[in-house]
Amino acid sequence: MAEFQNTNTSLFDFVVMGSGIAGLTFALKVADAGTVALITKKDRSDSNTNWAQGGIAGVMAPDDSFDLHIRDTLIAGAGLCHEDAVRTLVVEGPTRIRELIALGTRFTQDQKGEPALTQEGGHSRRRILYNNDLTGREIERSLVESIHSHPSIQVFEHHMAIDLAKSKDDDERICGVYVLDTLDGEITTFLARRAVFLATGGCGAVYTHTTNPAIATGDGVAMAFRAGAQVANMEFIQFHPTTLYHPAARSFLISEAVRGEGGILRDAAGRAFMNDYDERGNLAPRDIVARAIDAECKKQHEPCMFLDATHISATEIQHRFPNIYARCLSYGIDMTREPIPVVPAAHYMCGGVVTDLYGRTSLPRLFASGEVTCTGVHGANRLASNSLLEGLVFSHRAADLFLHDLDETPPLLEHVPPFRPYRGRVRIADTEALKTRIQAAMTKFVGIVRNDERLHQADVAVSVIMDEVESLYATCRPTEDLLELRNLALTAQLIIRSAQQRKESRGLHTTLNYPEAQESERHDTVLIKRKRTDFAVVSR
């Protein structure tokens, strides 16, 4: 028998988890008000932001308006958006985008030297700023450079948060986080004098096929839920309708902007089918397009559909989509000459940790922003390119509280217990098989189209896996793989239980048992951890 203990403690004013647009923005803005620990489990630029191809939405054109952007977002959200959150996002968005530009972010420009604008599904105007098809990478670059040069910010790469830390004397207030150094295995308690900030991104790795990086394992949602925070609308998992279908390719996203620039979805016979499903055709919102592709594949017994951009000039394609063009070409597909085979894949988590308009969660001193949250902006379906904007706007609003002397009760940091001792055999858990079982169950039973029986089967399968995972966690040395598996299992349960609560089809949640939207179901699905039961449903 061996015992593992940690004795390390680090003290900062702010502890930020996640290095995408939400975490970097908050860290950069509050660094003028105190010291910041920025914790990221890989490299500082490994995030969903860095993988974002499409762009960032904002009202920048003279023929556009706040009301139009708000309307488009509300329509896409299928009746569940919180209009105050949407208005906040849209009205404050252009100012935050201009701050990015001032910081050094380079968006593609038009002939007049102004940011060029494109259109994506669900948008009634051209309002998407972009940097060819690598917008997220460019935003990440400018933010990381600013973070690197700020003396008050210390970046901890290859560090993974395990759980949120509380004082022994207060079961609600978050005082810090227990963190594993994934390179040497040491565990440190990072304490925060002022706030802990969650910006850990999404959960695409819950599914077999995803557009997300492998790090998207639902860490923030799982940690917050275990600590007692409210989590909402986890049933709404957005499947990107067009990812590259190729046996040698990991689900590579074909940006929605390809359809925005005129790309047409066709079946193997060349028939354009989107007008059969929606009057907006190829520019319909993502949930409609994903269901249409899924339906056509099943109806025709085909493994994929095709995105045809061959009518667009080769020069324009190579200039506008250089990354997509090169990647497809590497697999022997010349998108200027032949349609791209595409299938839907898990892409974006529209639900998450419940926050208000300033990033405050239901737990004191725990703030959050970005994909990990449920601000009310996305409702039952995210409008394209609103996600980067959401992280930018609500991270700014959270930071602004601290820049204007938010009145806080000092935390009882000296009463935070060390991370639980590890007792048991010093062994490394075999996690890959359990991870594959979770992904298989979620992909088979909790995909684009669901029903009660499939959800029940998923619940049973994941509950069994969850018991195995908790046994491993109690007896094995903490490792990055084990911690990710633990978070994946809980996040999968949250998705399943949320889906079981919604007795209707709305937005991204389609169930054969309840095929129509119901006014009585027009509310958020909110789950919270209870001491005596696994899950409780509360109203919002």
N, C-alpha and C positions, 0 to 999 in steps of 0.2 A: 504494500500500500504506500502511496505517496500523497503528499499534500501540496497543493499549489496555492500560493498566497500572493497578493500584491500589496506593496507598501508605498508605491509612487503616487504623488499628488502634484498636480499643476494647477495654478490659480490664474485666471484671466478675468477681464470684465465681461467679455462675450465669448461663448463657445458656439461655433458655427459648424454644422455637419452638412457637407455637400459642396461641390465645387462647380456647379452649373451656374446659369445666369442668376438664379435666385440667391444662392449662397454667396457668390462673388459680389453681387450688388450690395447685399446687406453688409458684408464684411468691410467692403470699401467705404461705405457711407458711415458706419459707426466707428471706424478706426480713428476718427477725429475726436471721439468721445471716450476712448478707452482702448485697452489692449484686446486683441482678438486672436483666438486659436481657431484656425480653419482646418478642419479634419476631413480628409478624403481617403477612401480605402484603396484607391489606385493612385494614378498620377493626377495632378491638379486639373488637367484638361480632359480627363476621361469622364464624360458625362453625357446625358441625353442631349444637352445643349450642343455639345461639340458634334453630335451626329445629325443635328437638325439641318435638313436640306432646304426646305421651302422658303421661309422668311419670317418677318415680323410685321403684323398688321398695324396700320395707323392711318388716321384721317390726315392726309397730306395734300390731296389734290383739290383743285378748285371746284370740281363737279361732285365732290364727296361731302359728307356731313356726319356729325356725331350721331344724329338721329338714324341715318341709314346704317351705320356700323352697329349701333345698338339693335336696330330692327333685325339685321342679318344674324346677329348673335342670338337673339331671343328665338328666332325661327329655328335655327339649328338646334338650340337647346331643348326643343320639344316641350315647352311649357314648364320646365323646372328651373330655369335660370332665375337668380335673384336680381331683379332689375337694378337695385341700388349698387350691387357689385359690378354689374355690366356697365352701368353709366360711369362709375368710378374708373374702370379700366379704360373705357373709350375716351373719356374727356381728358384724363391725365396722361394717356399713352403718348401722344405726339411730343409732349415736353420731355418725357423720359427717353424717347428715341433720339431727340436732339441732343440730350446729354450723352448718349452713347456715341453719337457722331463727334461731339466735342472731345470725347475721351480718346478718339482715334479709330473708331469703327468705320471701316470703309464699305459702304454700300455701292452697288453698281449704279452708275450715273447715266442720265440721258444726254442728248446732244447739247442741252443747255447747262449741263453741269449740276443738275438737280438729281436727287435720288430717283432712279427708275422705279416704276411701279408695275406689278403684275397682278393677275387675278387668279383666285383659287376657288374651289367648290364652295358654294354657299354665300359667296360675297357678290354683292350687286354692283360693286365698283372695283377698279384697279387700285388697291390700297396696300399691297404687300411689298415692303422693301426687302431687298435680297442682295446677296453677293454671289452671283451666278447660282450654283446649286450647292454651295457650302456656306450658307449664311451663319449657321450656328458656330462653325469653326472660327469664322472671322470675329463674331461677337466675343467668343471665348478668348481669342487671342488678345483683344484689346483690354478685356477685364483682367486677364491673368498678368499681363505686363504691368498694369497699374497696381495690382495686388503685390507683385514681386518687389516693387519699388517703395512700398509703404512701410515705414519703420515700426508701426504699431501692430502689424499683422505677422503672425508666425504660422507657416503652413506645415501641417503634419501629414505627409504623404504616406501611403501604405499603413494607415491607421483606420481601424474599423470600430465604430460604436457598437457596444454590446447591449446596453440598456441605460435608460435614464436614471439618474441618481436623485434620491430625496433625502431630506433630513429625518432622523429618527423621531423628531418632535413634531413633524408636520407631514401628513400623508399625501398632501396635494401639491405643494410647491416644489417645482423642479429646480434643483440646485446644481446640477452638472450631469456628466455622463461618464460611464465606464468604457474605456477604450482599449482595444487590443492592438498592439504593434504587430502587424502580420509578418514582419521580417524576423523579429527576435522572440516573439511570444510573450513579451511583457505586457502587463495590464496596468494602466494608469487611470486614476480618477481625475478627470478634468472638471474643476469647479468654476462656476461662473458667478461673479459678484452681481451682475446685472441681468443677464438673460441667456438662455439656451435657445438656439435657432436651428430648426429642422429645414433642410433643403436637399433632401436625399433623393429626389426624383421618383420614378415610377416603379412598375412591377412586371415589365414585359416578360422577364425570365420565368414567370409562373407558367407560361405557355411554351409549347415545343417550338413554334415559329414566332419570332418577334423581330421587329425592326430595331429594338433597343440594344445597347451594349450589354454584355453579360453581367455587368454590375447592377443592373436594374432588378433587384430582388425584393423590393417592398420593405426595405429596412426601416425607414422612418415611420411608415404606417404601423408596422408591427411593434416597434418600440413604444410609440405613443399610445397604442391601444393597450399594451401590457401595463403601461403606467397609469391607465385610467382615463385617457383622453377620448373624447367623442370622435367617431369616424363615420363618414356619411357617403352614401351613393356609390359604394364599391361595386355594385352590379353593372355599372356603366363603364365597361372596358371598350375603348375604341380600337377597332381593327382597321389598320390602314388598308385601303382597298387594293393598292397596287404595289406589291413587292415582287422582285424578280423571281420567276419560277425557273430554276435550273438546278440539276442534281449536284453540281459542284459549288453552288453559291449559298452562303448563309443569307438568310432573308435580307436582301439588299433593297432598300426603299427606292421606288421610282416616284419622285416628288409629284405631289398634286399639281405643281406648277406646270408639268408637262400637259396635263389636261387644260390648265388655265391658258396655255399658249396655243391650244387647238387640238391636242391629242384626242383620239377617238377610241373608245372601247369597242372591240369587236369579238365575235366568236371565231372558231377555227375556220368557218366557211366565209368569213369576212363580213358578216352581218353586224351592223351597229345596233346594239340592243338597249342602250340606256333610256331612249325615249319611251320604251315600253314600261318603264318603271317610274319615271318622273319627268315632268314637263321641262325641267331644267337640264335634262339630258346628262351629258358628261360633266356638267358643273353642278350637279346635285351634291348635297352634303355627304360626308364620308359614310355615315351609317347606311344611307340609302344605296350608295354605290357598292359598298362591301356586301350588303345583302343581295344586291342584284347579281354580282359576280358569283357569289356563293350559290344562288338559286340557279343560274345558268349552268354552272359546273355540274351540279347535281342532276338537273333536268337532262343535260346532254351527255352525262357520264364522261365528262372531260376533266382532266386534272387542273386546267387553267383556262383563262381567257387571254386576250391580247390587247395591248395598248398601241395604237397605230399613230405614229408621228411622221410617217414617210412623206406626207404632203407638205410638211414644213421644210424649208430649204436646209440643206446639209450645213451650210455656213451658219445659219441661225441656231441650229441645234448644237453645233460644236461650240459656239460662242456662249449660248445661254445655259447649256447643260454639259459642261466639259467633264465633270466627274461621272455623271450618269453615262454619258457617251463612252468614256474610256472604260468604265467598269463593264458595261454590256459588251463592248468590243473584246475585252479580255476573255469573255466566255463565248466568243464567236458570233455575237449578235450585233449587227450593224443597224442601229435604230434609224438611220437615215434611209435604209433600204428595205427593212423588214420590221414587222410589228414585234413588240417586246412581250414575251409570255409573262403573265402576272397572276398572282393570287393574293388574297387578304392575309395579313399577319397582325398579331397583337402589337399595338402601337402606343396607346396613351391611356392613362388611368384618369378618368374624369372625376372620380370621387377621391376621398382621402381624409386627412385630419381636418376636422371642422375648425375654421378660423373666422374672425370678424374682418372688417375692412382694414384693420391695422395689423393683421397677422397674428393676433392673439388667439391661442387655443383655449380649450375649456380648462386647462391646468395652468395655474399661476406661474409666471416666469418662463413658460414654454411658448415660443413663437414659431411660426412656420410660413413658408412661401413656396410657390412653384408647384410642380406636379404632385408633390406629396400631400397637397392640401385640397380641401373642398371649400372654396371661397363663395361658391354660388354662381360663378361666372359661366361655367360650362353647361350646367344643367344636365340633361340626359345625353348630350352629344356636343363635343367641342367643335366650334367653328375653326377652320384651318387658320394657322398662324396667329391665333390668339394666345397660345401657350407661352411663347417667349415674352410676349407683352405682359402676361399675368405675373410672371416671375419678376419682371422689371418693376412694374407698378407697385405691387404689394410689398416687395422687399424695401422699396423706397419709403412707403408709408410706415412700415414697421420701424425702420431706422429713424425716421423723422420723430417718432415718439421719444427716442433716447437723445436725439440731438436737441430736443426742447425740454430736457430735464423731467422725464417721466417720474412722477412721485412713486417711490417704491419702498416697501418695508425690507430692511436688510435681511438677507437669507441667513439661516443658521448653518453656515458651511462647516463649522467645526463639529457638527453633529451628524454629518453624512458618513454612513458606515463604509468600510472598504468593500470592494467586490467580494462576493461570497467565496469562501475557500473552496478549492476543488479537492474533492476526496474520491479516491478510486484509483484504478489502474492508470498509469500514465500511458495512454494509448490514443491513437488518432482514429477518429470515426471514419468509416467508409460511407461517404455521403452521396456518391454519384448515382447509385441505383435508386435511392429514395427520391432524389431530385427528379430523375427520369419518370418515376411513377407519378409524382405530383403533376408534372407537365403533361403526361399522357392522359391522366384523368381530367384535367382542366380542358385540354384540347378536345377531347372526345365528348365531354358532357356539358361544358360551360363555355361553348364557343359562340358563334354569331347567332345561331338559332338554338333555343333551349326548350325544355319542357319539364314538368314536375318530376317525372320518373328519372330523367337524366340528372337533374339537380340532386335528387335523393341518392342516386348511385355515386355521384361525386362526393357528396357529404360523407357517406359511409367510407369510401376509399380514402379520402384525405384525413378523416378522423383517425383511422387506423394508423396511417403514416405519422400523424401528429403524435400519437402515443409513443411510437418508436423513436421519433426525433427527440422528444422530451427525455426519454430514457438515456439516449446518447448524450444529450446535453448535461444530464446530471452526473454522468460517470466518465466522460471523456475530456481530455484537455481542449480548451476552447481554441478553435482554428477559424480562419476566414470561411472555409467551406462549410463547417458545421454551423456557424452563426448565420450564414446566408440560407442554409437549408431550413433552419428554425424559423427565419423570417418568411421564407417562401411558403412554408406550411401554414403559418398563421394567416398570411395575406390571402392565400387560396381559400381558407375557411371563411374569411371576411367576405370575399367575393361571392362564395356559394350562399352563405347565410343571408346576405343582402338580396341576392337574386330570388331566394325563396320567399322573402317578405313581399316582393312586388308582384301583385296579382293583376298584371296588365302588360301590354307591349307598348314601350315608349322609348324613343330614341335608340340607344345602343342595346337596350334590353328587349329582345324579341322572344316570346314564349308561345308555343303552339297551344297551350292550355288557355291562354288569355290573349287572343290575337288583336284585341282592340285596346286603345288607350281609354282609361276610365277617369272621370273627373274626381271620383272619390280617392283615387290613388295619386293625385297630383300633389305630392309632398316628398320631402327628402326621406331616405331610409337611413336612420341614424342608429349606430350600434355603440354600446359602451360596455366595458368590462365590469362585472359585478363580483363581489368577494365570494358569493355563494353559488353563483351560476356562471357559466362560460360567457354568455351573451345576454344582453337585454336591449330591447328596442325602446328608444325614447323619441318623443315628437320634436320636430323643429319647424 
